[in-house]
Amino acid sequence: MPRVSPFHSINEEKKPAAIRVYHDNSACAPGRDIPQFERRVGTNGYRLCDDCKKLNDQGR
């Protein structure tokens, strides 16, 4: 599965805390849409993106 080091967007902090997410799968479309200059390493305490979780559970 295309796991990558966890990362999040700098724009997550502008969202309500309950919907802030991080990504850890390179096949995740929303994660791929985050430009490199807006990415930060780590989870920052956010929950895993639903798309990443689904891909991880499917082994993709």
PDBQT receptor file of N, H, CA, C and O in Angstrom, charges set to zero:
ATOM      1  N   MET A   1       0.833  -1.169   0.000  1.00  0.00    +0.000 N 
ATOM      2  CA  MET A   1       0.000   0.000   0.000  1.00  0.00    +0.000 C 
ATOM      3  C   MET A   1       0.883   1.239   0.000  1.00  0.00    +0.000 C 
ATOM      4  O   MET A   1       1.949   1.227   0.614  1.00  0.00    +0.000 OA
ATOM      5  N   PRO A   2       0.474   2.291  -0.661  1.00  0.00    +0.000 N 
ATOM      6  CA  PRO A   2       1.315   3.483  -0.807  1.00  0.00    +0.000 C 
ATOM      7  C   PRO A   2       1.255   4.405   0.411  1.00  0.00    +0.000 C 
ATOM      8  O   PRO A   2       0.801   5.545   0.318  1.00  0.00    +0.000 OA
ATOM      9  N   ARG A   3       1.717   3.896   1.547  1.00  0.00    +0.000 N 
ATOM     10  H   ARG A   3       2.085   2.970   1.622  1.00  0.00    +0.000 HD
ATOM     11  CA  ARG A   3       1.723   4.721   2.757  1.00  0.00    +0.000 C 
ATOM     12  C   ARG A   3       2.888   5.700   2.680  1.00  0.00    +0.000 C 
ATOM     13  O   ARG A   3       3.959   5.386   2.161  1.00  0.00    +0.000 OA
ATOM     14  N   VAL A   4       2.650   6.874   3.203  1.00  0.00    +0.000 N 
ATOM     15  H   VAL A   4       1.780   7.129   3.624  1.00  0.00    +0.000 HD
ATOM     16  CA  VAL A   4       3.675   7.910   3.278  1.00  0.00    +0.000 C 
ATOM     17  C   VAL A   4       3.691   8.451   4.704  1.00  0.00    +0.000 C 
ATOM     18  O   VAL A   4       2.781   8.178   5.487  1.00  0.00    +0.000 OA
ATOM     19  N   SER A   5       4.707   9.205   5.033  1.00  0.00    +0.000 N 
ATOM     20  H   SER A   5       5.446   9.428   4.398  1.00  0.00    +0.000 HD
ATOM     21  CA  SER A   5       4.753   9.839   6.351  1.00  0.00    +0.000 C 
ATOM     22  C   SER A   5       3.542  10.757   6.498  1.00  0.00    +0.000 C 
ATOM     23  O   SER A   5       3.175  11.457   5.554  1.00  0.00    +0.000 OA
ATOM     24  N   PRO A   6       2.929  10.758   7.667  1.00  0.00    +0.000 N 
ATOM     25  CA  PRO A   6       1.750  11.605   7.867  1.00  0.00    +0.000 C 
ATOM     26  C   PRO A   6       2.046  13.075   7.572  1.00  0.00    +0.000 C 
ATOM     27  O   PRO A   6       3.118  13.593   7.885  1.00  0.00    +0.000 OA
ATOM     28  N   PHE A   7       1.067  13.720   6.966  1.00  0.00    +0.000 N 
ATOM     29  H   PHE A   7       0.196  13.299   6.712  1.00  0.00    +0.000 HD
ATOM     30  CA  PHE A   7       1.175  15.150   6.687  1.00  0.00    +0.000 C 
ATOM     31  C   PHE A   7      -0.210  15.777   6.737  1.00  0.00    +0.000 C 
ATOM     32  O   PHE A   7      -1.224  15.088   6.627  1.00  0.00    +0.000 OA
ATOM     33  N   HIS A   8      -0.235  17.085   6.904  1.00  0.00    +0.000 N 
ATOM     34  H   HIS A   8       0.589  17.644   6.993  1.00  0.00    +0.000 HD
ATOM     35  CA  HIS A   8      -1.492  17.831   6.922  1.00  0.00    +0.000 C 
ATOM     36  C   HIS A   8      -1.291  19.148   6.199  1.00  0.00    +0.000 C 
ATOM     37  O   HIS A   8      -0.162  19.562   5.937  1.00  0.00    +0.000 OA
ATOM     38  N   SER A   9      -2.383  19.792   5.883  1.00  0.00    +0.000 N 
ATOM     39  H   SER A   9      -3.300  19.456   6.096  1.00  0.00    +0.000 HD
ATOM     40  CA  SER A   9      -2.347  21.081   5.215  1.00  0.00    +0.000 C 
ATOM     41  C   SER A   9      -2.276  22.197   6.252  1.00  0.00    +0.000 C 
ATOM     42  O   SER A   9      -2.864  22.087   7.329  1.00  0.00    +0.000 OA
ATOM     43  N   ILE A  10      -1.567  23.257   5.934  1.00  0.00    +0.000 N 
ATOM     44  H   ILE A  10      -1.090  23.346   5.060  1.00  0.00    +0.000 HD
ATOM     45  CA  ILE A  10      -1.531  24.409   6.827  1.00  0.00    +0.000 C 
ATOM     46  C   ILE A  10      -2.919  25.048   6.934  1.00  0.00    +0.000 C 
ATOM     47  O   ILE A  10      -3.186  25.799   7.872  1.00  0.00    +0.000 OA
ATOM     48  N   ASN A  11      -3.785  24.755   5.991  1.00  0.00    +0.000 N 
ATOM     49  H   ASN A  11      -3.568  24.145   5.229  1.00  0.00    +0.000 HD
ATOM     50  CA  ASN A  11      -5.135  25.329   5.994  1.00  0.00    +0.000 C 
ATOM     51  C   ASN A  11      -6.105  24.601   6.927  1.00  0.00    +0.000 C 
ATOM     52  O   ASN A  11      -7.220  25.074   7.147  1.00  0.00    +0.000 OA
ATOM     53  N   GLU A  12      -5.692  23.455   7.477  1.00  0.00    +0.000 N 
ATOM     54  H   GLU A  12      -4.786  23.071   7.298  1.00  0.00    +0.000 HD
ATOM     55  CA  GLU A  12      -6.577  22.711   8.376  1.00  0.00    +0.000 C 
ATOM     56  C   GLU A  12      -6.947  23.540   9.595  1.00  0.00    +0.000 C 
ATOM     57  O   GLU A  12      -8.062  23.418  10.100  1.00  0.00    +0.000 OA
ATOM     58  N   GLU A  13      -6.044  24.376  10.076  1.00  0.00    +0.000 N 
ATOM     59  H   GLU A  13      -5.138  24.475   9.665  1.00  0.00    +0.000 HD
ATOM     60  CA  GLU A  13      -6.329  25.142  11.289  1.00  0.00    +0.000 C 
ATOM     61  C   GLU A  13      -7.441  26.168  11.085  1.00  0.00    +0.000 C 
ATOM     62  O   GLU A  13      -7.983  26.696  12.056  1.00  0.00    +0.000 OA
ATOM     63  N   LYS A  14      -7.784  26.451   9.833  1.00  0.00    +0.000 N 
ATOM     64  H   LYS A  14      -7.344  26.022   9.044  1.00  0.00    +0.000 HD
ATOM     65  CA  LYS A  14      -8.882  27.372   9.539  1.00  0.00    +0.000 C 
ATOM     66  C   LYS A  14     -10.240  26.678   9.638  1.00  0.00    +0.000 C 
ATOM     67  O   LYS A  14     -11.279  27.338   9.672  1.00  0.00    +0.000 OA
ATOM     68  N   LYS A  15     -10.228  25.342   9.685  1.00  0.00    +0.000 N 
ATOM     69  H   LYS A  15      -9.384  24.806   9.658  1.00  0.00    +0.000 HD
ATOM     70  CA  LYS A  15     -11.463  24.559   9.748  1.00  0.00    +0.000 C 
ATOM     71  C   LYS A  15     -11.860  24.310  11.195  1.00  0.00    +0.000 C 
ATOM     72  O   LYS A  15     -11.025  24.412  12.093  1.00  0.00    +0.000 OA
ATOM     73  N   PRO A  16     -13.138  23.981  11.432  1.00  0.00    +0.000 N 
ATOM     74  CA  PRO A  16     -13.535  23.577  12.788  1.00  0.00    +0.000 C 
ATOM     75  C   PRO A  16     -12.722  22.360  13.230  1.00  0.00    +0.000 C 
ATOM     76  O   PRO A  16     -12.434  21.480  12.419  1.00  0.00    +0.000 OA
ATOM     77  N   ALA A  17     -12.358  22.307  14.492  1.00  0.00    +0.000 N 
ATOM     78  H   ALA A  17     -12.592  23.022  15.151  1.00  0.00    +0.000 HD
ATOM     79  CA  ALA A  17     -11.498  21.236  15.010  1.00  0.00    +0.000 C 
ATOM     80  C   ALA A  17     -12.017  19.836  14.679  1.00  0.00    +0.000 C 
ATOM     81  O   ALA A  17     -11.224  18.928  14.430  1.00  0.00    +0.000 OA
ATOM     82  N   ALA A  18     -13.319  19.657  14.675  1.00  0.00    +0.000 N 
ATOM     83  H   ALA A  18     -13.963  20.394  14.878  1.00  0.00    +0.000 HD
ATOM     84  CA  ALA A  18     -13.909  18.334  14.460  1.00  0.00    +0.000 C 
ATOM     85  C   ALA A  18     -13.673  17.784  13.054  1.00  0.00    +0.000 C 
ATOM     86  O   ALA A  18     -13.789  16.576  12.846  1.00  0.00    +0.000 OA
ATOM     87  N   ILE A  19     -13.348  18.636  12.092  1.00  0.00    +0.000 N 
ATOM     88  H   ILE A  19     -13.254  19.617  12.261  1.00  0.00    +0.000 HD
ATOM     89  CA  ILE A  19     -13.182  18.135  10.722  1.00  0.00    +0.000 C 
ATOM     90  C   ILE A  19     -11.755  18.264  10.201  1.00  0.00    +0.000 C 
ATOM     91  O   ILE A  19     -11.519  18.047   9.012  1.00  0.00    +0.000 OA
ATOM     92  N   ARG A  20     -10.813  18.606  11.048  1.00  0.00    +0.000 N 
ATOM     93  H   ARG A  20     -11.005  18.782  12.014  1.00  0.00    +0.000 HD
ATOM     94  CA  ARG A  20      -9.413  18.696  10.636  1.00  0.00    +0.000 C 
ATOM     95  C   ARG A  20      -8.845  17.290  10.453  1.00  0.00    +0.000 C 
ATOM     96  O   ARG A  20      -9.084  16.409  11.279  1.00  0.00    +0.000 OA
ATOM     97  N   VAL A  21      -8.099  17.083   9.380  1.00  0.00    +0.000 N 
ATOM     98  H   VAL A  21      -7.905  17.799   8.709  1.00  0.00    +0.000 HD
ATOM     99  CA  VAL A  21      -7.574  15.752   9.073  1.00  0.00    +0.000 C 
ATOM    100  C   VAL A  21      -6.110  15.805   8.657  1.00  0.00    +0.000 C 
ATOM    101  O   VAL A  21      -5.582  16.848   8.271  1.00  0.00    +0.000 OA
ATOM    102  N   TYR A  22      -5.480  14.647   8.752  1.00  0.00    +0.000 N 
ATOM    103  H   TYR A  22      -5.909  13.800   9.065  1.00  0.00    +0.000 HD
ATOM    104  CA  TYR A  22      -4.146  14.449   8.192  1.00  0.00    +0.000 C 
ATOM    105  C   TYR A  22      -4.232  13.314   7.182  1.00  0.00    +0.000 C 
ATOM    106  O   TYR A  22      -5.239  12.608   7.122  1.00  0.00    +0.000 OA
ATOM    107  N   HIS A  23      -3.198  13.139   6.403  1.00  0.00    +0.000 N 
ATOM    108  H   HIS A  23      -2.380  13.713   6.452  1.00  0.00    +0.000 HD
ATOM    109  CA  HIS A  23      -3.155  12.123   5.351  1.00  0.00    +0.000 C 
ATOM    110  C   HIS A  23      -1.921  11.247   5.532  1.00  0.00    +0.000 C 
ATOM    111  O   HIS A  23      -0.905  11.696   6.061  1.00  0.00    +0.000 OA
ATOM    112  N   ASP A  24      -2.017   9.985   5.085  1.00  0.00    +0.000 N 
ATOM    113  H   ASP A  24      -2.843   9.620   4.655  1.00  0.00    +0.000 HD
ATOM    114  CA  ASP A  24      -0.856   9.095   5.124  1.00  0.00    +0.000 C 
ATOM    115  C   ASP A  24      -0.858   8.082   3.971  1.00  0.00    +0.000 C 
ATOM    116  O   ASP A  24      -0.191   7.050   4.044  1.00  0.00    +0.000 OA
ATOM    117  N   ASN A  25      -1.608   8.383   2.916  1.00  0.00    +0.000 N 
ATOM    118  H   ASN A  25      -2.150   9.222   2.857  1.00  0.00    +0.000 HD
ATOM    119  CA  ASN A  25      -1.680   7.476   1.773  1.00  0.00    +0.000 C 
ATOM    120  C   ASN A  25      -1.510   8.297   0.496  1.00  0.00    +0.000 C 
ATOM    121  O   ASN A  25      -2.261   9.242   0.255  1.00  0.00    +0.000 OA
ATOM    122  N   SER A  26      -0.529   7.935  -0.310  1.00  0.00    +0.000 N 
ATOM    123  H   SER A  26       0.081   7.168  -0.113  1.00  0.00    +0.000 HD
ATOM    124  CA  SER A  26      -0.230   8.707  -1.520  1.00  0.00    +0.000 C 
ATOM    125  C   SER A  26      -1.295   8.565  -2.597  1.00  0.00    +0.000 C 
ATOM    126  O   SER A  26      -1.294   9.330  -3.561  1.00  0.00    +0.000 OA
ATOM    127  N   ALA A  27      -2.212   7.596  -2.454  1.00  0.00    +0.000 N 
ATOM    128  H   ALA A  27      -2.212   6.975  -1.670  1.00  0.00    +0.000 HD
ATOM    129  CA  ALA A  27      -3.281   7.414  -3.424  1.00  0.00    +0.000 C 
ATOM    130  C   ALA A  27      -4.518   8.249  -3.073  1.00  0.00    +0.000 C 
ATOM    131  O   ALA A  27      -5.490   8.252  -3.828  1.00  0.00    +0.000 OA
ATOM    132  N   CYS A  28      -4.496   8.941  -1.964  1.00  0.00    +0.000 N 
ATOM    133  H   CYS A  28      -3.706   8.939  -1.350  1.00  0.00    +0.000 HD
ATOM    134  CA  CYS A  28      -5.634   9.736  -1.511  1.00  0.00    +0.000 C 
ATOM    135  C   CYS A  28      -5.759  10.994  -2.369  1.00  0.00    +0.000 C 
ATOM    136  O   CYS A  28      -4.845  11.817  -2.415  1.00  0.00    +0.000 OA
ATOM    137  N   ALA A  29      -6.893  11.135  -3.045  1.00  0.00    +0.000 N 
ATOM    138  H   ALA A  29      -7.636  10.467  -3.007  1.00  0.00    +0.000 HD
ATOM    139  CA  ALA A  29      -7.101  12.288  -3.934  1.00  0.00    +0.000 C 
ATOM    140  C   ALA A  29      -7.062  13.625  -3.181  1.00  0.00    +0.000 C 
ATOM    141  O   ALA A  29      -6.365  14.539  -3.622  1.00  0.00    +0.000 OA
ATOM    142  N   PRO A  30      -7.785  13.770  -2.062  1.00  0.00    +0.000 N 
ATOM    143  CA  PRO A  30      -7.697  15.052  -1.348  1.00  0.00    +0.000 C 
ATOM    144  C   PRO A  30      -6.278  15.360  -0.871  1.00  0.00    +0.000 C 
ATOM    145  O   PRO A  30      -5.859  16.517  -0.885  1.00  0.00    +0.000 OA
ATOM    146  N   GLY A  31      -5.548  14.349  -0.454  1.00  0.00    +0.000 N 
ATOM    147  H   GLY A  31      -5.889  13.409  -0.442  1.00  0.00    +0.000 HD
ATOM    148  CA  GLY A  31      -4.163  14.554  -0.030  1.00  0.00    +0.000 C 
ATOM    149  C   GLY A  31      -3.269  14.981  -1.184  1.00  0.00    +0.000 C 
ATOM    150  O   GLY A  31      -2.398  15.835  -1.022  1.00  0.00    +0.000 OA
ATOM    151  N   ARG A  32      -3.490  14.382  -2.351  1.00  0.00    +0.000 N 
ATOM    152  H   ARG A  32      -4.198  13.689  -2.483  1.00  0.00    +0.000 HD
ATOM    153  CA  ARG A  32      -2.701  14.749  -3.535  1.00  0.00    +0.000 C 
ATOM    154  C   ARG A  32      -2.990  16.174  -3.981  1.00  0.00    +0.000 C 
ATOM    155  O   ARG A  32      -2.138  16.817  -4.594  1.00  0.00    +0.000 OA
ATOM    156  N   ASP A  33      -4.184  16.673  -3.679  1.00  0.00    +0.000 N 
ATOM    157  H   ASP A  33      -4.877  16.151  -3.182  1.00  0.00    +0.000 HD
ATOM    158  CA  ASP A  33      -4.568  18.030  -4.072  1.00  0.00    +0.000 C 
ATOM    159  C   ASP A  33      -3.886  19.115  -3.241  1.00  0.00    +0.000 C 
ATOM    160  O   ASP A  33      -3.932  20.290  -3.606  1.00  0.00    +0.000 OA
ATOM    161  N   ILE A  34      -3.257  18.739  -2.135  1.00  0.00    +0.000 N 
ATOM    162  H   ILE A  34      -3.220  17.784  -1.839  1.00  0.00    +0.000 HD
ATOM    163  CA  ILE A  34      -2.588  19.726  -1.291  1.00  0.00    +0.000 C 
ATOM    164  C   ILE A  34      -1.226  20.045  -1.903  1.00  0.00    +0.000 C 
ATOM    165  O   ILE A  34      -0.382  19.158  -2.026  1.00  0.00    +0.000 OA
ATOM    166  N   PRO A  35      -1.007  21.296  -2.284  1.00  0.00    +0.000 N 
ATOM    167  CA  PRO A  35       0.298  21.659  -2.859  1.00  0.00    +0.000 C 
ATOM    168  C   PRO A  35       1.428  21.428  -1.847  1.00  0.00    +0.000 C 
ATOM    169  O   PRO A  35       1.228  21.566  -0.640  1.00  0.00    +0.000 OA
ATOM    170  N   GLN A  36       2.595  21.081  -2.346  1.00  0.00    +0.000 N 
ATOM    171  H   GLN A  36       2.758  20.970  -3.326  1.00  0.00    +0.000 HD
ATOM    172  CA  GLN A  36       3.739  20.797  -1.475  1.00  0.00    +0.000 C 
ATOM    173  C   GLN A  36       4.022  21.941  -0.506  1.00  0.00    +0.000 C 
ATOM    174  O   GLN A  36       4.357  21.700   0.654  1.00  0.00    +0.000 OA
ATOM    175  N   PHE A  37       3.891  23.180  -0.969  1.00  0.00    +0.000 N 
ATOM    176  H   PHE A  37       3.619  23.376  -1.911  1.00  0.00    +0.000 HD
ATOM    177  CA  PHE A  37       4.229  24.316  -0.112  1.00  0.00    +0.000 C 
ATOM    178  C   PHE A  37       3.214  24.533   1.015  1.00  0.00    +0.000 C 
ATOM    179  O   PHE A  37       3.477  25.298   1.943  1.00  0.00    +0.000 OA
ATOM    180  N   GLU A  38       2.054  23.864   0.939  1.00  0.00    +0.000 N 
ATOM    181  H   GLU A  38       1.840  23.243   0.185  1.00  0.00    +0.000 HD
ATOM    182  CA  GLU A  38       1.051  23.960   2.000  1.00  0.00    +0.000 C 
ATOM    183  C   GLU A  38       1.077  22.757   2.938  1.00  0.00    +0.000 C 
ATOM    184  O   GLU A  38       0.291  22.702   3.884  1.00  0.00    +0.000 OA
ATOM    185  N   ARG A  39       1.965  21.794   2.694  1.00  0.00    +0.000 N 
ATOM    186  H   ARG A  39       2.603  21.839   1.926  1.00  0.00    +0.000 HD
ATOM    187  CA  ARG A  39       2.039  20.585   3.517  1.00  0.00    +0.000 C 
ATOM    188  C   ARG A  39       2.970  20.782   4.704  1.00  0.00    +0.000 C 
ATOM    189  O   ARG A  39       3.996  21.456   4.619  1.00  0.00    +0.000 OA
ATOM    190  N   ARG A  40       2.574  20.171   5.813  1.00  0.00    +0.000 N 
ATOM    191  H   ARG A  40       1.740  19.623   5.883  1.00  0.00    +0.000 HD
ATOM    192  CA  ARG A  40       3.403  20.138   7.003  1.00  0.00    +0.000 C 
ATOM    193  C   ARG A  40       3.481  18.692   7.471  1.00  0.00    +0.000 C 
ATOM    194  O   ARG A  40       2.497  17.956   7.385  1.00  0.00    +0.000 OA
ATOM    195  N   VAL A  41       4.635  18.284   7.961  1.00  0.00    +0.000 N 
ATOM    196  H   VAL A  41       5.434  18.881   8.031  1.00  0.00    +0.000 HD
ATOM    197  CA  VAL A  41       4.858  16.917   8.422  1.00  0.00    +0.000 C 
ATOM    198  C   VAL A  41       4.126  16.683   9.735  1.00  0.00    +0.000 C 
ATOM    199  O   VAL A  41       4.089  17.556  10.602  1.00  0.00    +0.000 OA
ATOM    200  N   GLY A  42       3.548  15.499   9.873  1.00  0.00    +0.000 N 
ATOM    201  H   GLY A  42       3.578  14.790   9.169  1.00  0.00    +0.000 HD
ATOM    202  CA  GLY A  42       2.908  15.091  11.119  1.00  0.00    +0.000 C 
ATOM    203  C   GLY A  42       1.402  15.151  11.079  1.00  0.00    +0.000 C 
ATOM    204  O   GLY A  42       0.794  15.623  10.118  1.00  0.00    +0.000 OA
ATOM    205  N   THR A  43       0.814  14.653  12.164  1.00  0.00    +0.000 N 
ATOM    206  H   THR A  43       1.308  14.269  12.945  1.00  0.00    +0.000 HD
ATOM    207  CA  THR A  43      -0.646  14.593  12.266  1.00  0.00    +0.000 C 
ATOM    208  C   THR A  43      -1.227  15.848  12.902  1.00  0.00    +0.000 C 
ATOM    209  O   THR A  43      -2.396  16.168  12.687  1.00  0.00    +0.000 OA
ATOM    210  N   ASN A  44      -0.433  16.553  13.673  1.00  0.00    +0.000 N 
ATOM    211  H   ASN A  44       0.517  16.293  13.847  1.00  0.00    +0.000 HD
ATOM    212  CA  ASN A  44      -0.857  17.752  14.392  1.00  0.00    +0.000 C 
ATOM    213  C   ASN A  44      -2.067  17.472  15.292  1.00  0.00    +0.000 C 
ATOM    214  O   ASN A  44      -2.810  18.387  15.647  1.00  0.00    +0.000 OA
ATOM    215  N   GLY A  45      -2.256  16.201  15.655  1.00  0.00    +0.000 N 
ATOM    216  H   GLY A  45      -1.652  15.458  15.366  1.00  0.00    +0.000 HD
ATOM    217  CA  GLY A  45      -3.371  15.827  16.525  1.00  0.00    +0.000 C 
ATOM    218  C   GLY A  45      -4.700  15.682  15.804  1.00  0.00    +0.000 C 
ATOM    219  O   GLY A  45      -5.737  15.498  16.441  1.00  0.00    +0.000 OA
ATOM    220  N   TYR A  46      -4.676  15.764  14.478  1.00  0.00    +0.000 N 
ATOM    221  H   TYR A  46      -3.833  15.914  13.961  1.00  0.00    +0.000 HD
ATOM    222  CA  TYR A  46      -5.908  15.645  13.699  1.00  0.00    +0.000 C 
ATOM    223  C   TYR A  46      -6.244  14.171  13.490  1.00  0.00    +0.000 C 
ATOM    224  O   TYR A  46      -5.414  13.295  13.734  1.00  0.00    +0.000 OA
ATOM    225  N   ARG A  47      -7.464  13.906  13.038  1.00  0.00    +0.000 N 
ATOM    226  H   ARG A  47      -8.138  14.617  12.839  1.00  0.00    +0.000 HD
ATOM    227  CA  ARG A  47      -7.878  12.528  12.742  1.00  0.00    +0.000 C 
ATOM    228  C   ARG A  47      -7.445  12.167  11.318  1.00  0.00    +0.000 C 
ATOM    229  O   ARG A  47      -7.197  13.042  10.488  1.00  0.00    +0.000 OA
ATOM    230  N   LEU A  48      -7.363  10.878  11.058  1.00  0.00    +0.000 N 
ATOM    231  H   LEU A  48      -7.565  10.167  11.732  1.00  0.00    +0.000 HD
ATOM    232  CA  LEU A  48      -6.989  10.402   9.732  1.00  0.00    +0.000 C 
ATOM    233  C   LEU A  48      -8.110  10.688   8.737  1.00  0.00    +0.000 C 
ATOM    234  O   LEU A  48      -9.285  10.482   9.040  1.00  0.00    +0.000 OA
ATOM    235  N   CYS A  49      -7.750  11.154   7.575  1.00  0.00    +0.000 N 
ATOM    236  H   CYS A  49      -6.796  11.322   7.329  1.00  0.00    +0.000 HD
ATOM    237  CA  CYS A  49      -8.684  11.416   6.477  1.00  0.00    +0.000 C 
ATOM    238  C   CYS A  49      -9.484  10.140   6.165  1.00  0.00    +0.000 C 
ATOM    239  O   CYS A  49      -8.924   9.044   6.138  1.00  0.00    +0.000 OA
ATOM    240  N   ASP A  50     -10.783  10.290   5.933  1.00  0.00    +0.000 N 
ATOM    241  H   ASP A  50     -11.238  11.180   5.955  1.00  0.00    +0.000 HD
ATOM    242  CA  ASP A  50     -11.636   9.133   5.625  1.00  0.00    +0.000 C 
ATOM    243  C   ASP A  50     -11.174   8.403   4.372  1.00  0.00    +0.000 C 
ATOM    244  O   ASP A  50     -11.206   7.174   4.325  1.00  0.00    +0.000 OA
ATOM    245  N   ASP A  51     -10.740   9.153   3.349  1.00  0.00    +0.000 N 
ATOM    246  H   ASP A  51     -10.714  10.152   3.387  1.00  0.00    +0.000 HD
ATOM    247  CA  ASP A  51     -10.263   8.520   2.112  1.00  0.00    +0.000 C 
ATOM    248  C   ASP A  51      -8.998   7.714   2.380  1.00  0.00    +0.000 C 
ATOM    249  O   ASP A  51      -8.865   6.596   1.883  1.00  0.00    +0.000 OA
ATOM    250  N   CYS A  52      -8.068   8.265   3.160  1.00  0.00    +0.000 N 
ATOM    251  H   CYS A  52      -8.177   9.173   3.564  1.00  0.00    +0.000 HD
ATOM    252  CA  CYS A  52      -6.850   7.524   3.503  1.00  0.00    +0.000 C 
ATOM    253  C   CYS A  52      -7.201   6.253   4.264  1.00  0.00    +0.000 C 
ATOM    254  O   CYS A  52      -6.658   5.184   3.984  1.00  0.00    +0.000 OA
ATOM    255  N   LYS A  53      -8.114   6.374   5.230  1.00  0.00    +0.000 N 
ATOM    256  H   LYS A  53      -8.555   7.243   5.457  1.00  0.00    +0.000 HD
ATOM    257  CA  LYS A  53      -8.509   5.200   6.023  1.00  0.00    +0.000 C 
ATOM    258  C   LYS A  53      -9.089   4.114   5.130  1.00  0.00    +0.000 C 
ATOM    259  O   LYS A  53      -8.749   2.940   5.273  1.00  0.00    +0.000 OA
ATOM    260  N   LYS A  54      -9.967   4.505   4.206  1.00  0.00    +0.000 N 
ATOM    261  H   LYS A  54     -10.243   5.459   4.089  1.00  0.00    +0.000 HD
ATOM    262  CA  LYS A  54     -10.574   3.526   3.310  1.00  0.00    +0.000 C 
ATOM    263  C   LYS A  54      -9.509   2.850   2.444  1.00  0.00    +0.000 C 
ATOM    264  O   LYS A  54      -9.512   1.628   2.299  1.00  0.00    +0.000 OA
ATOM    265  N   LEU A  55      -8.607   3.631   1.874  1.00  0.00    +0.000 N 
ATOM    266  H   LEU A  55      -8.604   4.625   1.992  1.00  0.00    +0.000 HD
ATOM    267  CA  LEU A  55      -7.531   3.070   1.052  1.00  0.00    +0.000 C 
ATOM    268  C   LEU A  55      -6.628   2.151   1.866  1.00  0.00    +0.000 C 
ATOM    269  O   LEU A  55      -6.242   1.079   1.401  1.00  0.00    +0.000 OA
ATOM    270  N   ASN A  56      -6.293   2.576   3.084  1.00  0.00    +0.000 N 
ATOM    271  H   ASN A  56      -6.607   3.447   3.462  1.00  0.00    +0.000 HD
ATOM    272  CA  ASN A  56      -5.444   1.748   3.949  1.00  0.00    +0.000 C 
ATOM    273  C   ASN A  56      -6.129   0.436   4.289  1.00  0.00    +0.000 C 
ATOM    274  O   ASN A  56      -5.496  -0.620   4.278  1.00  0.00    +0.000 OA
ATOM    275  N   ASP A  57      -7.432   0.497   4.594  1.00  0.00    +0.000 N 
ATOM    276  H   ASP A  57      -7.946   1.355   4.603  1.00  0.00    +0.000 HD
ATOM    277  CA  ASP A  57      -8.188  -0.713   4.933  1.00  0.00    +0.000 C 
ATOM    278  C   ASP A  57      -8.272  -1.670   3.743  1.00  0.00    +0.000 C 
ATOM    279  O   ASP A  57      -8.323  -2.886   3.926  1.00  0.00    +0.000 OA
ATOM    280  N   GLN A  58      -8.285  -1.128   2.536  1.00  0.00    +0.000 N 
ATOM    281  H   GLN A  58      -8.243  -0.140   2.387  1.00  0.00    +0.000 HD
ATOM    282  CA  GLN A  58      -8.346  -1.951   1.325  1.00  0.00    +0.000 C 
ATOM    283  C   GLN A  58      -6.967  -2.415   0.890  1.00  0.00    +0.000 C 
ATOM    284  O   GLN A  58      -6.845  -3.178  -0.069  1.00  0.00    +0.000 OA
ATOM    285  N   GLY A  59      -5.931  -1.967   1.579  1.00  0.00    +0.000 N 
ATOM    286  H   GLY A  59      -6.030  -1.347   2.358  1.00  0.00    +0.000 HD
ATOM    287  CA  GLY A  59      -4.564  -2.367   1.230  1.00  0.00    +0.000 C 
ATOM    288  C   GLY A  59      -4.064  -1.669  -0.032  1.00  0.00    +0.000 C 
ATOM    289  O   GLY A  59      -3.175  -2.177  -0.715  1.00  0.00    +0.000 OA
ATOM    290  N   ARG A  60      -4.633  -0.510  -0.340  1.00  0.00    +0.000 N 
ATOM    291  H   ARG A  60      -5.355  -0.097   0.215  1.00  0.00    +0.000 HD
ATOM    292  CA  ARG A  60      -4.240   0.232  -1.536  1.00  0.00    +0.000 C 
ATOM    293  C   ARG A  60      -3.512   1.494  -1.162  1.00  0.00    +0.000 C 
ATOM    294  O   ARG A  60      -3.101   2.253  -2.040  1.00  0.00    +0.000 OA
TER     295      ARG A  60
